[in-house]
Structures are given as structure tokens and as C-alpha cells.
Amino acid sequence: MPKLSRRKFVKSSALSAFAFQVVPSRVFGANERVAVAGIGAGGKGASDIAGAKGAGADIVGLCDVDVSRLNGAVKKYPGAKGFSDYRKLFDELGKSIDAVTVSTPDHMHFHAALTAIKMGKHAYVQKPLTHSIWEARTLTLEAAKNKVITQMGNQAHSGEPIRRAVELIRAGVIGKVKEVHAWTNRPIWPQGVKNALPAQEIPKSIDWDQWIGPAPMRDYNAGYAPFKWRGWWDFGTGALGDMGCHIMDMPFWALDLKHPVAVEAKQQGNTIHSGPNKSIVTYTFPEGKYNHKMPYVWYDGGHMPEASVFEGTIVNPSNAKKFDLILIGDKGKFLFNRNSQKWKTTPEDLIESANPGKTIPRVKNEDQEWIDAIRGVGSAPLSGFDYSGPFTETVLLGNLAVRLGKRIEWDGPNLRATNAPEAASIIKREYRKGWEV
């Protein structure tokens, strides 16, 4: 894998400071609407498309490999033309669309988004941004090169509570942070599966070849599509990939974290086909402005932090589902819940002693943030690929440790596991013939 120096990466990437300077290549008139095509029209795709419409965009194109979902979307947006292959959508509508939403299974994010970005189209891509670490780096660089407005769909990033939490942590409400713990109830789909599933008849509504896309071809089974793909390494990124870009977001942002220097995992049930039933993943981050050298620990599948982590707080491992994050600093602890978007400090009066003003822009929601930025009436989204690309790299690095079963010494700027050359085929996966990049 070619090396990329830190200086070259920093220069080439769209850094957070640069994100506020991105100017859309096209200037929109006061009453002109952004033309959006939705790639992936069912499930989360339906809400992403609706979000763009609600933010003032026109939906002009729709794509889904399941014609039943596609027909339902076209009925809802009668002005949009439908396609089952996103490449044909770009061929036919490329000149008439300004932006795309990409809300497909993880393994398809990269190809659709890269095609759009290289055509100069703005892109909103669901979390995790990509299926592999190399793909995340590549999208970050391509988005910067083509000066497009981007957004990853980790929706809470645009909310008031998380932005206020970031301000509080950076103001030193709990002092310099020395450890972070995050947990989830996922997976809520099968993982730890030892063998590929037997062939079933392909539903007439699904173009299975297009659904497989760049992944290795395999027989259709309802255990893959439309939902349970999340647990299969060829298509999804497991519990960590599914929820890490949500739950791990606030501390990563607040502490201005960059590349971890190492990651290791304990897991049960991982196979060559499928992610583990449960895991504990520990990232080691170097000292920064807001943190000591520290562990950032992820728990899934029923695992929880030890009781000592919650000592002195209002929760314990048995009732900690009220929250999904805890940051431990020199002066106290900060509990946060992504779903209820509430926090609690220990001691309780810490916020009163450090109550900073607002330093982060507030927005209506992630869809409005993205569409307004495209129109040039708002700052660039704060979960643009300049932020969410490196963040996704970090999240997916945990899966590298899970799959290899060893501690990974990580050279982030060069995307290299210095002690595990065998990691290269996971960092950058091989694509099926006809889907090479």
C-alpha cells in the first residue's frame, strides 16, 4: 500500500477549518432549489430522501435495486425518475442533479459516493461512511479535491445537545479527559455465523447482481437482505460499524481526536463470514489538548464497563442503559445519552463552574445543514467528510483488531498496521470483477 505522509494528508484533506471555507462550485439563485437524487430508497433511504425534500430540495431521481421499494418511492415523488442501477441514473440524469443521498448497505456506499463526487455532485452518505478504512480516506481526499459539500448521516452531530456537550468538554468541565467508555445493545441481528447461508429463490423484485455490487458473489438468502447484512463482513461492519459512528462521535469531536496509535479487541464468535456476538475494543489515543494519553473503550453484545467506571455516579452497570457514554476527567465524570440527548456530571455542580458561551454553529437539522451549505446560505456541515472520514477510519479500525485477533499498532497517516502486514487486504478490500476502482 503506498505511503502517504502526514504533511501530504493534512494538505490534501479537507480539515475542519477548511470546511467552513468550502464554496459550492455552482451559485444558486434566491429561489432556486437543489436537485437531489436518492440512491437507496427504502429503509433509512426513505427518511434521508424525505429529509432533503423537507430541507427545500427537489427530488429528481431515485434508485433502488428492489423495484417494489423503488416504485413506492417514485409514487411518493412523482417528479422523480426511477432506476435500479445508480450508474444508469448518473448516465441519464448526471447533468440535471446537484446532489445525492446514499443510503445503501455499507458495502455500496463508496462506489456510489465516489462516482457522484468525481462528477462534482454534493453527497450525503449514511453512516458508517464506508465499508473499509481505505475507502474512507479516499472519499475524504476526493471530496476535498472536487470541493463538494458533504455530510455523513450521524444525525445527532447536528443537534443542540451534542454540540453543547462538545463545548462543555472543551471548556474543561471535567478537566483533561483520561478515559472514555461507550456501549450499545447491538447487535440485534445475527452475528457469529460460521457458514454462508444456503441458496433461496431470489425475489422477483430484487436485482441481486446489483445488490451484491462490488462484494464477492453469493447466493441470495433472506438472511442477508434487506436488513441482516449488517452482521456479514462482505456487506456490513457489525455492531461497531453500525453504531460506533453514532455513539463514539461526541468524545471524538469534543477531544479533537486524530489517529489512535493502537487498538486491541476481545471478542466472542467472530468468523471469516460474520462479526462477533460480543466484543470489547480498546483504542489507545496519544495525549492531546483536551485529553491525556488514554483508552477509548467500546462495548457491544451485552458487555458493559466495570462497576468502578461508574463509581460516584447515578448509574451502575445494571441501569447504565440510561446512557451510552461516560468520559472520565481529572475533575469528574460526564455521562451522555445519544438517544435522549441528555447528560449528567459527577459532581453535579461542575457545569456551573464552567459554563462557556456557544462557539459551535447551531442548525435546524442535518438535512437543512447540508442543503443550506449547498445553496451557499450556511457554513459547511460539521460532519462533512473532512471530519467523518477520519472518524470512520478510527471506528473501522476496531474491526481490524477483531478480525485479526491481535493488537494492532497503527500508523494512521499511512493507513498501515505496522505489526500486521496481513491487515492490508482488510484495510483495502478487493472488488468483484467489473467493480474495480
C-alpha positions as CSV (number, residue, x, y, z in Angstrom):
1,M,0.0,0.0,0.0
2,P,1.5,3.4,-1.0
3,K,2.6,5.6,1.9
4,L,1.1,9.0,2.4
5,S,3.0,11.4,4.7
6,R,1.2,13.3,7.4
7,R,2.1,16.6,5.8
8,K,0.6,15.4,2.4
9,F,-2.5,14.1,4.0
10,V,-3.1,17.2,6.1
11,K,-2.5,19.4,3.0
12,S,-4.8,17.2,0.8
13,S,-7.6,16.6,3.2
14,A,-10.5,19.0,3.9
15,L,-9.7,19.9,7.5
16,S,-12.3,21.2,9.9
17,A,-11.0,24.8,9.4
18,F,-11.2,24.3,5.7
19,A,-14.8,23.0,5.9
20,F,-16.1,26.5,6.7
21,Q,-14.4,27.8,3.6
22,V,-15.9,25.4,1.0
23,V,-17.7,27.3,-1.6
24,P,-20.1,25.4,-3.9
25,S,-19.0,25.3,-7.5
26,R,-22.5,26.4,-8.6
27,V,-24.2,29.6,-7.3
28,F,-27.9,29.1,-6.6
29,G,-30.4,31.9,-7.1
30,A,-32.5,33.1,-4.2
31,N,-35.5,30.9,-5.1
32,E,-33.6,28.1,-6.9
33,R,-33.9,24.6,-5.4
34,V,-31.2,21.9,-5.1
35,A,-31.9,18.9,-7.4
36,V,-31.3,15.7,-5.4
37,A,-31.2,12.0,-6.4
38,G,-31.7,9.4,-3.8
39,I,-29.6,6.2,-4.0
40,G,-31.3,3.7,-1.8
41,A,-35.0,4.5,-1.5
42,G,-36.2,2.2,1.3
43,G,-35.5,2.0,5.0
44,K,-33.1,4.8,6.0
45,G,-33.0,5.9,2.4
46,A,-36.7,6.9,2.6
47,S,-36.1,9.2,5.6
48,D,-32.9,10.6,4.1
49,I,-34.7,11.5,0.9
50,A,-37.6,12.9,2.8
51,G,-35.1,15.0,4.9
52,A,-33.6,16.5,1.7
53,K,-37.1,17.3,0.4
54,G,-38.1,18.8,3.8
55,A,-35.0,21.0,3.7
56,G,-36.1,22.5,0.4
57,A,-34.6,20.2,-2.3
58,D,-36.4,18.8,-5.3
59,I,-36.2,15.0,-5.7
60,V,-35.5,14.4,-9.3
61,G,-34.0,10.8,-9.3
62,L,-34.4,7.7,-7.3
63,C,-32.5,4.4,-7.3
64,D,-33.1,1.1,-5.6
65,V,-32.2,-2.5,-6.5
66,D,-35.6,-3.6,-5.1
67,V,-38.2,-2.5,-7.6
68,S,-41.0,-2.7,-5.0
69,R,-39.3,-0.1,-2.9
70,L,-38.4,1.9,-5.9
71,N,-42.0,2.0,-7.2
72,G,-43.2,3.1,-3.7
73,A,-40.7,6.0,-3.7
74,V,-41.5,7.1,-7.3
75,K,-45.2,7.2,-6.3
76,K,-44.3,9.5,-3.4
77,Y,-42.1,11.7,-5.6
78,P,-43.9,11.7,-9.0
79,G,-41.4,14.1,-10.5
80,A,-38.5,11.8,-10.0
81,K,-37.3,9.1,-12.5
82,G,-36.5,5.7,-11.1
83,F,-33.6,3.4,-11.7
84,S,-32.4,0.1,-10.4
85,D,-28.7,0.8,-11.2
86,Y,-27.2,4.0,-9.9
87,R,-24.7,4.1,-12.8
88,K,-27.6,4.5,-15.2
89,L,-29.0,7.2,-13.0
90,F,-25.8,9.2,-13.4
91,D,-25.6,8.5,-17.1
92,E,-29.1,9.8,-17.7
93,L,-29.6,12.5,-15.1
94,G,-26.0,13.5,-14.4
95,K,-26.3,16.9,-15.9
96,S,-29.6,17.7,-14.1
97,I,-28.7,16.7,-10.5
98,D,-26.8,18.7,-8.0
99,A,-26.5,16.3,-5.1
100,V,-27.2,12.7,-4.0
101,T,-28.1,10.8,-0.8
102,V,-26.5,7.4,-0.5
103,S,-28.4,5.1,1.9
104,T,-27.5,1.6,0.8
105,P,-25.9,-1.3,2.7
106,D,-22.4,-0.4,3.8
107,H,-20.5,-2.2,1.0
108,M,-22.1,0.0,-1.6
109,H,-21.5,3.4,-0.1
110,F,-18.1,4.0,-1.6
111,H,-18.8,3.3,-5.2
112,A,-22.0,5.4,-5.4
113,A,-20.5,8.3,-3.5
114,L,-17.2,8.3,-5.4
115,T,-19.0,8.4,-8.7
116,A,-21.1,11.3,-7.5
117,I,-18.2,13.3,-6.1
118,K,-16.0,12.8,-9.2
119,M,-18.9,14.3,-11.2
120,G,-18.9,17.3,-8.9
121,K,-22.1,16.3,-7.1
122,H,-22.6,17.0,-3.4
123,A,-23.0,13.9,-1.2
124,Y,-24.9,12.9,1.9
125,V,-23.8,9.3,2.9
126,Q,-25.2,7.2,5.7
127,K,-23.0,6.0,8.5
128,P,-20.6,4.4,8.5
129,L,-19.2,6.5,5.7
130,T,-17.7,3.5,4.0
131,H,-17.1,-0.3,4.3
132,S,-13.3,-0.1,4.6
133,I,-10.7,2.2,6.0
134,W,-9.1,2.9,2.7
135,E,-12.4,3.9,1.2
136,A,-13.0,6.5,4.0
137,R,-9.6,8.0,3.3
138,T,-10.3,8.1,-0.5
139,L,-13.7,9.8,-0.1
140,T,-12.1,12.4,2.2
141,L,-9.5,13.3,-0.3
142,E,-11.8,13.2,-3.3
143,A,-14.4,15.4,-1.6
144,A,-11.7,18.0,-0.9
145,K,-10.3,17.8,-4.4
146,N,-13.7,18.3,-6.0
147,K,-14.9,20.9,-3.5
148,V,-18.2,19.4,-2.9
149,I,-20.4,19.8,0.2
150,T,-20.6,16.5,2.1
151,Q,-22.4,15.1,5.1
152,M,-22.3,11.7,6.9
153,G,-25.6,10.6,8.3
154,N,-24.8,10.5,12.0
155,Q,-27.8,12.7,12.7
156,A,-27.2,13.6,16.3
157,H,-24.0,15.5,15.3
158,S,-26.2,18.4,14.1
159,G,-28.3,18.5,17.3
160,E,-28.1,21.1,20.1
161,P,-27.3,18.6,22.9
162,I,-24.2,17.1,21.4
163,R,-22.9,20.5,20.3
164,R,-23.4,21.8,23.8
165,A,-21.7,18.8,25.2
166,V,-18.7,19.4,23.0
167,E,-18.5,23.0,24.2
168,L,-18.6,21.9,27.8
169,I,-15.9,19.2,27.5
170,R,-13.6,21.6,25.7
171,A,-14.2,24.3,28.4
172,G,-12.8,21.8,30.9
173,V,-16.0,20.9,32.7
174,I,-14.4,17.6,33.9
175,G,-10.8,18.6,33.3
176,K,-8.5,16.9,31.0
177,V,-10.0,13.6,30.0
178,K,-8.2,10.4,30.9
179,E,-10.6,7.6,29.7
180,V,-13.7,7.2,27.6
181,H,-16.2,4.3,27.6
182,A,-19.1,3.7,25.1
183,W,-21.6,0.9,24.9
184,T,-24.5,-0.4,22.8
185,N,-27.1,-3.2,22.9
186,R,-26.2,-4.1,19.3
187,P,-26.0,-6.5,17.5
188,I,-29.8,-7.0,17.2
189,W,-29.2,-9.2,14.1
190,P,-27.4,-12.5,13.7
191,Q,-23.6,-12.4,14.1
192,G,-21.1,-15.2,14.9
193,V,-22.4,-17.2,11.9
194,K,-19.9,-19.8,10.8
195,N,-21.1,-20.6,7.3
196,A,-22.6,-18.8,4.3
197,L,-26.3,-19.3,4.0
198,P,-28.0,-21.7,1.6
199,A,-29.4,-20.5,-1.6
200,Q,-33.0,-19.3,-1.7
201,E,-35.1,-18.2,-4.6
202,I,-34.4,-14.5,-5.5
203,P,-37.5,-12.4,-5.1
204,K,-38.7,-11.1,-8.4
205,S,-38.5,-7.6,-7.3
206,I,-34.7,-7.6,-6.5
207,D,-31.8,-7.3,-8.9
208,W,-29.5,-9.5,-6.9
209,D,-26.4,-8.8,-9.0
210,Q,-26.8,-5.1,-8.4
211,W,-27.4,-5.7,-4.7
212,I,-24.1,-7.7,-4.4
213,G,-22.3,-4.9,-6.3
214,P,-18.5,-4.9,-5.6
215,A,-18.8,-7.7,-3.0
216,P,-18.0,-11.4,-3.8
217,M,-21.0,-13.0,-5.5
218,R,-23.0,-15.4,-3.4
219,D,-26.5,-16.9,-3.5
220,Y,-29.5,-14.9,-2.3
221,N,-30.8,-15.6,1.2
222,A,-33.3,-13.5,3.2
223,G,-30.7,-13.7,6.0
224,Y,-28.6,-11.1,4.0
225,A,-31.2,-8.7,2.6
226,P,-32.9,-6.5,3.3
227,F,-31.7,-6.0,6.9
228,K,-29.4,-8.6,8.3
229,W,-26.5,-7.8,6.0
230,R,-25.1,-5.7,8.9
231,G,-23.6,-8.7,10.5
232,W,-21.8,-10.1,7.4
233,W,-18.3,-8.9,6.7
234,D,-18.8,-8.8,2.9
235,F,-21.7,-6.4,3.3
236,G,-21.7,-4.7,6.7
237,T,-19.4,-3.6,9.5
238,G,-21.0,-5.3,12.5
239,A,-22.2,-3.7,15.7
240,L,-19.2,-1.4,15.9
241,G,-19.6,-0.1,12.4
242,D,-23.4,0.2,12.7
243,M,-23.4,2.2,16.0
244,G,-19.9,3.5,16.6
245,C,-20.3,6.4,14.2
246,H,-23.3,7.5,16.4
247,I,-22.2,6.7,19.9
248,M,-18.4,7.4,19.7
249,D,-19.0,10.7,17.9
250,M,-19.3,13.2,20.8
251,P,-16.0,12.4,22.5
252,F,-14.1,12.1,19.2
253,W,-15.3,15.5,18.3
254,A,-15.0,17.1,21.7
255,L,-11.5,15.9,22.3
256,D,-10.4,16.7,18.8
257,L,-9.0,13.2,18.4
258,K,-6.9,12.1,15.5
259,H,-5.4,8.7,14.8
260,P,-5.2,6.2,17.6
261,V,-1.7,4.6,18.0
262,A,-3.0,1.1,18.8
263,V,-6.2,-0.9,19.1
264,E,-7.0,-4.3,20.5
265,A,-10.1,-6.4,20.9
266,K,-11.6,-9.2,23.0
267,Q,-14.5,-10.9,21.2
268,Q,-16.7,-13.9,21.1
269,G,-18.0,-15.6,18.0
270,N,-16.2,-13.8,15.1
271,T,-15.9,-15.9,11.9
272,I,-14.5,-15.3,8.5
273,H,-18.1,-14.6,7.4
274,S,-19.6,-12.7,10.2
275,G,-18.9,-10.3,13.1
276,P,-18.7,-11.3,16.7
277,N,-21.6,-11.9,19.0
278,K,-20.0,-9.5,21.5
279,S,-16.8,-7.6,21.8
280,I,-14.7,-5.1,23.8
281,V,-12.5,-2.9,21.7
282,T,-9.9,-0.6,23.2
283,Y,-8.3,2.2,21.2
284,T,-5.3,4.0,22.6
285,F,-5.0,7.7,21.7
286,P,-2.0,9.9,22.3
287,E,-2.2,12.9,24.5
288,G,-3.9,15.9,23.1
289,K,-5.1,19.4,24.0
290,Y,-8.2,18.0,25.8
291,N,-7.1,14.5,26.8
292,H,-4.2,12.6,28.4
293,K,-2.9,9.6,26.6
294,M,-5.9,7.4,27.1
295,P,-8.0,4.4,26.4
296,Y,-11.3,4.8,24.5
297,V,-13.2,1.5,25.1
298,W,-16.1,0.2,23.1
299,Y,-18.5,-2.5,24.4
300,D,-21.3,-4.4,22.5
301,G,-23.3,-7.6,22.6
302,G,-24.2,-7.1,26.3
303,H,-20.7,-6.2,27.6
304,M,-20.6,-3.1,29.9
305,P,-17.8,-1.2,31.7
306,E,-16.8,-2.4,35.1
307,A,-18.6,-1.0,38.1
308,S,-15.6,1.1,39.0
309,V,-16.1,3.2,35.9
310,F,-19.4,4.4,37.3
311,E,-18.3,4.9,40.8
312,G,-19.7,8.1,42.3
313,T,-22.3,8.5,39.5
314,I,-26.1,7.9,39.5
315,V,-25.7,4.7,37.4
316,N,-24.1,1.3,37.6
317,P,-23.7,-1.5,35.0
318,S,-27.2,-2.8,35.6
319,N,-29.0,0.5,34.8
320,A,-26.5,2.3,32.6
321,K,-28.7,1.9,29.6
322,K,-30.0,5.3,30.5
323,F,-26.7,6.5,29.0
324,D,-24.3,5.2,26.4
325,L,-21.1,7.2,27.1
326,I,-19.0,8.2,30.0
327,L,-16.0,10.4,29.9
328,I,-13.7,10.4,33.0
329,G,-11.6,13.5,33.6
330,D,-9.3,14.9,36.2
331,K,-12.1,16.8,37.9
332,G,-15.1,14.4,37.4
333,K,-17.2,12.3,35.1
334,F,-19.6,13.2,32.2
335,L,-22.4,10.8,31.3
336,F,-24.1,11.2,27.9
337,N,-27.1,9.6,26.2
338,R,-27.2,9.8,22.4
339,N,-30.9,8.9,22.2
340,S,-32.3,11.2,24.9
341,Q,-29.5,13.7,24.2
342,K,-29.1,14.3,27.9
343,W,-26.0,14.5,30.1
344,K,-25.1,14.3,33.8
345,T,-21.9,15.3,35.6
346,T,-20.4,14.0,38.8
347,P,-20.1,16.1,40.8
348,E,-23.3,17.7,39.7
349,D,-22.1,21.4,40.1
350,L,-19.3,21.1,37.5
351,I,-21.3,22.7,34.7
352,E,-22.0,25.8,36.8
353,S,-18.3,26.3,37.3
354,A,-17.5,26.1,33.6
355,N,-20.4,27.4,31.6
356,P,-18.9,28.6,28.3
357,G,-20.7,30.6,25.6
358,K,-21.8,29.0,22.3
359,T,-18.9,28.5,19.9
360,I,-20.3,26.0,17.5
361,P,-22.9,26.9,14.9
362,R,-26.5,25.7,15.6
363,V,-28.6,24.3,12.8
364,K,-32.2,23.1,12.4
365,N,-31.1,19.5,11.5
366,E,-28.5,17.6,9.4
367,D,-30.6,17.8,6.2
368,Q,-31.1,21.5,6.5
369,E,-27.4,22.0,7.3
370,W,-26.4,20.1,4.1
371,I,-28.9,21.7,1.7
372,D,-28.2,25.2,3.1
373,A,-24.5,24.8,2.6
374,I,-25.0,23.6,-1.0
375,R,-27.1,26.7,-1.6
376,G,-24.4,28.9,-0.1
377,V,-26.5,30.2,2.7
378,G,-24.9,28.3,5.6
379,S,-21.5,27.0,6.7
380,A,-20.3,23.6,5.6
381,P,-21.7,20.6,7.6
382,L,-19.7,19.8,10.7
383,S,-19.9,16.1,9.9
384,G,-18.6,16.6,6.4
385,F,-16.1,14.1,5.1
386,D,-13.2,16.2,6.5
387,Y,-14.5,15.1,9.9
388,S,-16.5,11.9,9.3
389,G,-13.8,10.4,7.0
390,P,-11.1,10.3,9.7
391,F,-13.7,9.4,12.3
392,T,-14.9,6.4,10.2
393,E,-11.3,5.3,9.7
394,T,-11.0,5.1,13.5
395,V,-14.3,3.3,14.1
396,L,-13.5,0.7,11.5
397,L,-10.0,0.2,12.8
398,G,-11.7,-1.6,15.7
399,N,-13.0,-4.2,13.3
400,L,-9.5,-4.8,12.1
401,A,-8.4,-5.8,15.6
402,V,-11.5,-8.0,15.9
403,R,-10.9,-9.8,12.6
404,L,-7.2,-10.3,13.0
405,G,-7.3,-11.3,16.7
406,K,-4.3,-9.3,17.7
407,R,-3.3,-5.9,19.0
408,I,-2.8,-3.5,16.0
409,E,0.0,-0.9,16.1
410,W,-1.4,1.8,13.9
411,D,0.3,4.2,11.5
412,G,-2.7,6.3,10.8
413,P,-1.3,8.8,8.2
414,N,-0.1,5.9,6.1
415,L,-3.1,3.5,6.8
416,R,-0.7,0.8,7.9
417,A,-0.7,-1.8,10.7
418,T,3.0,-1.8,11.4
419,N,2.9,-5.2,13.1
420,A,0.4,-6.9,10.9
421,P,1.1,-6.8,7.1
422,E,-1.8,-9.2,6.7
423,A,-4.2,-6.4,7.6
424,A,-3.7,-4.8,4.1
425,S,-6.4,-6.9,2.5
426,I,-9.0,-5.7,5.0
427,I,-7.8,-2.1,5.1
428,K,-8.4,-2.0,1.3
429,R,-10.7,-4.8,0.1
430,E,-10.6,-6.5,-3.3
431,Y,-13.6,-5.7,-5.5
432,R,-15.6,-8.1,-7.7
433,K,-14.7,-8.0,-11.4
434,G,-16.3,-5.1,-13.1
435,W,-16.3,-3.0,-9.9
436,E,-12.6,-2.3,-9.7
437,V,-11.6,1.3,-8.7
